[in-house]
Each structure stands twice: as C-alpha cells, then as structure tokens.
Amino acid sequence: MKAWILHKPGNIQYEDADMPQMKRNEVLVKVRAVGICGSDIPRIYRDGAHRMPLIPGHEFSGEVVETETGSDRNWLHKRVGVFPLIPCFSCIACENGRHEMCRQYSYLGSRRDGGFAEYAAVPQQNLIELPDNVSFEQAAMLEPMAVAVHAMRRVLVKETDTVVVCGLGTIGIFLVMLLLERGIKNILAVGNKDFQRDKVLELGLTGNQFCDSRQEDITKWVHLHTDGMGANVFFECVGKNETVLQALNVTAPGGSVCMVGNPYTDMNLDKQTWWKILRNQLEITGTWNSSFFSDGTETGQKDTDWSYVIGLLAKERIAPQQFISHRLGLEHLDEGLHIMRDKREDYLKIMAVLQ
C-alpha cells in the first residue's frame, strides 16, 4: 500500500509500505477519508512521535475489508468511524469507566500506525458503525466533534447562560455549532481571522456576537456585551497565557472556565487574577479527549460523546462538512501539512479523500 511515513521530525515521506499486520480482535480498514489535526503539525515537524517510523493520522473513517481471529465477521464491509485511543482497560481510570484518561493507552497515529495510509489495522472495539446518511468525510470529523462535545459536557451550560468561545480553530468552531444545536443562543465568539467570522455567521451568530481580537480588547469587549457582568461560561480554546488570563478575568462570579486548548505557552497567574479565582468562586476544569465506550459515560449522561455526535449526524442536526476547507488526494496530503505548518492561507479542516 501507499502511506505517509514519519521517519524523524521533519522527514515524512509518501512511499510504499507493508500492509498492516492485524492482531487478534482487529480488523483491516480501507481508509476513505482522513483529516489533519492541529496536533499532527508539531508531531511531524518538531517533536516527533512516540515511536518512529510511524504512519500518523488519527481522524479517519473507512470500510472494513478484512477481519482477524477473534473479531466479529459481521463488521466485514461495514462503513465505520474509528476511535483512535486504545485503552489498557486495567488502570484505575479504565476501571472507573474513564477510558479517555487511561494511564497506559496506545493511540492510532501517534503511538502506533494510523490513517495517513490506504489501510489501517484497528481494534474491533474501536469501531463505530456509520448510519447510511453519514458520509465518510463527516465520519472523519467524529473525533474532533466528540472532543468538542466532551468539553461542552464538562460544564453544565444552561440555555440562559452567556457563553464565550475563545479560539475558533476546528474545536472552537465545532463548539459553537454544538452549543447552538443544544439551544444556547447567547454565544460570544472570539477569533482573529476574517474567515472565522464568516463561518460563525453562517452558523447563525450575528456580527455583534463576534469579537475580532486583532482589533478589540477581549476583556473590554466581553464586559461591554454582558453589561459588565462577565460570561457565565468561558471555553478557552487557544492555549496561551494571555487568553487564559482573559478567561479568568471576564468570567462572572460563580461562573465556569473550561480549558480546551493545548498549551502553546507556560501559564503564569498574577496575584490579582488568583484573587479573582478565589473571590468569584470560579469553577475551572480541564477537558481531554472524549468518551467512546458505553461504560465510560459520566453520571447523568445516557450516551457517549461519540454516540451523541453520531445521533446528531443521523438526524441531520449538524453539518460539519461545511467546514472542510481543503480536499486532497492522499498523495497530496503534504500540501495540507505545509498549509497548516506555514499558515500560508486560511484553512479550517484539511482532509485527504480516498476512492
């Protein structure tokens, strides 16, 4: 088969590769669509993967074309989405049903070969069957959408809340989409690109609900749009010290801050901000990955993050395909990697689509 193989940081090549060797209880998935995640860029060009050579790619979907001993042959020819985290099922987090926090996990595309290839070996347990009306392209965005759902469910957002989503990359945009679907109308979106503004307006926000951080002071803008009260909920989807401080300073007393963005910088809190955390009794939570296995749902949640998204797609309540900015052949995937690395043009979700 053909695959993009990461040999060392900065050296990824499109070349012939051996077909994946399935283990017991695994299946062979013919990849039909695979997205590039923002985390793939530092992994490929700066930090490297946990082992190399490695085929990256953890946002993918496809068709099961072969099954191995122990796997259910009913999966054969099924259209599937793929949950990339492979838990150990034996650590304390797994025993408590919180597999996304597994202490000894493996991961498709970073710890073992993933989806930047024509075929991938996947544990049967990590498959989710696609409804007939869900496309491979939509299914290749299940992972980032489920991450956004997981963040949304970490905070009890009420319909009357004023919610700030700061950072309109893929996860931030999906958060806006999912919050609107859930009936949350008072959303203030903070971005720094014209096309981000266009996208949230397409979703249904008004121009008055978008803050261009290139031109506006976020703190003043949020206070202006909340009559000085601040936000009830703030999703920080950037991962920079500056926006973390802004989140803590513009969240209303008794409000919640959800840290979503992977950190680009160290975080340092000044004394006055710390006082605000204490005196305003802010609830600060982190979020990581998403729930997939049926025994991994949190108290009060009847479905996993992945089944939640599948349900919305099946009912056509959301249309994530509108956020695919680039469709490429697998052989041209490096063009998408370069666009994201060099930020030489606007993008949201860049995807390779295979026949």
N, C-alpha and C positions, 0 to 999 in steps of 0.2 A: 504494500500500500504506500501512499504518499502521506507525509506528515511533516509538520514543523517541529524540529528537534532543537531544544536548547542545550548546547554543549557547554557553555560557560557564559557568565554575564556579558551581554553584548554580542554573543555569537549564536544566532538562531538561524537554522538553515532548513529550506524546503527540500526534502530528499526522500529517497526510497527507505522504507522501514519494514521490519518484520511485522507480520500480522500479530496482534495482541494474543498472548497466551492466557487463556481463561483458566481460572482456578475453580475449585468446586463451588457450586452455588452461584456462579457468574454466568453472564450472557455476553454475546458479542453484539454491539450496537453499531449499525451503519449510521454514521453521523450525517444529519441532514441540514442542521443549522448550528452555528456556534458563535457566540458573542465574545467580544474582547472586554474584559473587566478592567477598571482603572488599576486594580492591584496587579494585573499582569505586566504593566509597564515597568515598575521598579523591579519586579521579579526577573524580567527578561533582560533589562538593560543595566541594572545596578547591583541588586542584591543576590541574584541567583535563586535557584530553587533548593529544596531540602536535599535533593539528590539530582545529579546530572550525569549523563544526558537524560533529558526528560521531555516529554511532549506536554506543553502547557494546555490550558483551556478547561474551565470548569463550568461554563454556562452553555450547555448544549442539549440537543434533542436528536431523536433519530428513530430508527426502526430496528427491532430485534431480529437478527438474521441467523443466529445460532445459539444454542444453549449447551451448558456443560453439565456434567454429572451433579445431581442434587438440585439443580434448578428446575423450575416448573416449565414444562414444554408448552404450556398454554401461553407463555409470553412470546412464543415464536410468531414473528410477523406483526407484533403489536407496535403501534406508534407510541413512543414514550418520551417523557421528560426524565431528567437524571439529577438526583440529589447528590452533590459532589462529596459531602462529608461522610466518611466511613467510620462510625464509632466503634469503640472496643467492646461495648456492652457489659463491661465488668468493673469499671471505675465507679467512684461514688456518684459522679454526675449522671452516668448512664443508669445506675441502679435507681436513681431518683427520677428517671424519665426525662432528664435534661441533656439529651444527646448532643445538642449544639455546643455544650460546654465540656464535652469529653476530654479527659486529660491525656489520652493516648490514641488519638484519632489518626487516621490516614485521610488523604484528600486528593481527589482526582484533579490533576493539573498542577499540583504543587509538590505533593509527596509521592505520587505515582502518576503514570501517564494518563493524560486527559483527552480533550476533544478537539485539539488543533490537528486533526487527522481524519482519514477516511473511515476508520473504525476505532472503537474503544471497547475494552473489556470493563464491564460494570457489574458489581454485585447485584443479584436479583432484588435484594431487599431495598435497593436504592432507586428502583424504577417507579414511576407513576404513569398509569395509562392515560392517554390523551382522549378526551371526547372527540367525536368526529368533526365538530366545528372548530376545534382548536388547531391552528396551524403549527408547523414545525418552528417557524420564526417566532410566533408567540411563545411557544414552549421553551425556546432557547432563552427567554427572559423570565422564566419562572423563578430562577434563583434570585436575581436582584429584586423582583417584585416581592418574593417571600421575605427577603431581608427587610424591605420597607414595611411589610405587614408586621413583622416581628417587632420592629421599632414602634410602630403605631400601637401595638397591643401592650407594650411595656408601660404605657401611660394610659390612664383612664380618661380619654378625651370625651367631653360632653358636647352636645350639639350647640350649646350656648357659649362654649369657650372661644376665646381668641387664640389662634394657633399661629406661631411663626415657624416657617420652614426656611432655614438659612443655609444656602448652598443648593444650587439647582443642577447638580450633575444627575446621573441616572437615578440614584436612590432618592434624591430630593424631589425630582420630578415625579417619580412613582409615588412618593409620599403624598404630594399634592393631589394626584389622581385618585389615590385610595381614600384619602380624607374626604374629598368631595363626594365620592361614591357612598361613603358612610354617612353623608348628610351634614358634614361640618362645613359651614358656609363662611365663617369669619376667619379666613386664612390670609395671612400676610406672608408673601413670598419674597425672599431676598436673593438676588442674583447679580451677576456682573457682566452679562452678555446680552446683546440685543435679541439673539435667537431664543434665549431662555425666557425673556419677556414674552416673545411671540408664542412660545409653547404653553405657558401658563394661561395666557389669554385664550388660546384655543381650548384649553380645558374648562374655561368658564370664569376665571378670575377677571376682575376689571383692572384697568390701568392704575387705578388708585390703590390696588392691593399688591402692586409690585414695587419693590424698592431696588433701584439701581445703585449698588454700593459703590460704584465708581463716582457717583455724583452726590449721593446722600450720606449723611451720618446715620448709621443704622440705629444707634441709641436714640437720637432725637426723632428720627422718623417713626420708630415703633411707639414712642411716647406720644407723638402727635396723633397717631392713628388709633390710640387706645385711651384718649382723653387723660393721659398721664398715669394711667393705672398699670400699664405693662401687660405682657402676654400671660395668659393662663398656662399655656404650654409652649415650650420652645424646643424645636428639633434642630440641633447643631450638626449640620451635615458637611462641614468644611474640614474640621480637624486642625485648626490653627489657634494659637493662643489668643489672638485678637478677637476672634469670633466667640470663643469660649467665654472670655471676659464680658463681651457684649451680651451673651445669653444670660449670664448670671446677673447682670445689671439691669436688664429690661424685663425680667420675669416678675410677675406680680407676686405680692405676698401670698404664701400658700400655694404657689404655682409649681410646675414641674419642668425640669430641663432634662432632655434625653440626648445623650452624647452618641451620635451616629457616625460621624466622620472619622476615618482612620487618621491618626495623628501625623501631621506634616512637621510639627514643631514640638519642642518641650512645652509643658504647661506650667505657668507661674502665676499664682494668685496673690495680688496685693492685699494689704490689711483691710482696706475699705470693702473690697469685694467679699472677703471672708466674713466680715461683719454682716454684709447683706445676706449671705447664705444663712447665717445664724438667726438674725433678727426677722428675716422674711420667711424663715422655716421652709426653705426651698427643698423640694424633693428632686434629687439628682440621680439619674440612673444611666447605666451603660446598656448597650444592646450589642448582641453578637450573633451573626448567622441567623438561622431560622429553625422552626420545628418541622419535622418531617414524619417521624414515626408516631404511630397512633397513641402510644403510651407516653409521648413526650409533650402533650399539651399542658398548659398551665391551668391552675384552678379556675373554674368558671368558663373555660374555653372548650367547646364541644368538637372543634376541628383543629387540625394542624395548620400552620401558616401556608403550607403547600396546598392542602386541600381547600383552604379558604380561597386562594388565588384561582385554582382550577375551577371552583364553583362560580366565581365571578366571570371567568372567561367562557365557561359553558353557557351561562345566561346572557353573555354578550353585554355585561355591565361595564366592562372596561375594554379599551382598545389600545394596548401597548405598542402595537405595530406602527402607530403614527410617530413613534419616537426613534424608529430606525433611520438614522441619517445617512448611512452608507451600507450598501450591499455589495459584497465582493465574492469572487471565486476563491476557493481555498488557496490556490496558488498565488493569489494576490493579497493574502492576509497581511503581509508585511507592510503594505501601503497603509492599512489601518493602524498598525502598530506605530508607524512613523508619524501619522497624523496626530495620534494621541501623545506620543513622546514629545514631539516638537511643537504641538499646539499651533500648527500652521494654518488650520482652518477650523471652522465651527463643526462640532460633532456632538452627538448625544449617545446613541448606541450604534457601534460599528459591528457588523456581523458578516461572517462568511456563510454563504448559502450553497449547499452541495446538491447535486442531482441524485 
